[in-house]
Structure formats: structure tokens, C-alpha cells
Amino acid sequence: MNYLTIAIKNKGVGGDNSWGARVHKPYLLKKEKYHLEFLIKKEEKNGNE
């Protein structure tokens, strides 16, 4: 089984560690509206779309 997680926002990049330190101010996301679009297509076994 495969899992794919797509997140428009994520906390954790730009901190000192991964166990609770706050993200440094220059790396915080701004309070604005974000938009994300993506398309997932199945690739046929012979390589044709």
C-alpha cells in the first residue's frame, strides 16, 4: 500500500530540532491565503498516457 500526503502548510522546517522548538521567525508562514493545485495521473504499464 502507498500513501501520499499533500500539505499546503507544514510546521517543522526552520526550527532547531524536531521535538517542539518553535520555528525561527524568518521561516514562519505569513498570514495570507494560500492556494494549492495538483493533478495525479495513472501511468499506463506500457509508458503511454
C-alpha positions in Angstrom: 0.0 0.0 0.0 1.2 3.5 -0.8 0.4 6.7 1.0 0.8 10.3 -0.3 0.4 13.3 1.9 0.0 16.7 0.3 0.0 19.7 2.6 -0.1 23.3 1.7 1.3 24.3 5.1 3.6 22.4 7.4 5.2 23.2 10.7 8.7 21.9 11.3 11.0 23.4 8.7 13.4 26.1 10.1 13.5 25.0 13.7 16.4 23.8 15.8 15.0 20.4 16.4 12.1 18.1 15.6 10.7 17.8 19.2 8.9 21.1 19.9 11.3 24.0 19.3 9.5 26.9 17.7 10.2 27.8 14.1 12.5 30.8 13.6 10.7 33.9 12.7 12.2 34.3 9.2 10.8 30.8 8.3 7.2 31.3 9.6 4.4 31.4 7.0 2.8 34.7 6.5 -0.9 35.1 7.5 -2.3 35.2 4.0 -4.4 32.9 1.8 -2.5 30.1 0.1 -3.7 28.1 -2.9 -2.5 24.7 -4.0 -3.4 22.7 -7.1 -2.2 19.3 -8.2 -3.0 16.6 -10.7 -2.4 12.9 -10.2 -2.4 10.7 -13.2 -2.0 7.0 -13.5 0.8 5.9 -15.8 -0.1 3.0 -18.1 2.2 0.0 -17.9 3.5 0.5 -21.4 4.5 4.1 -20.6 1.7 5.7 -22.7 -0.5 8.3 -21.0 
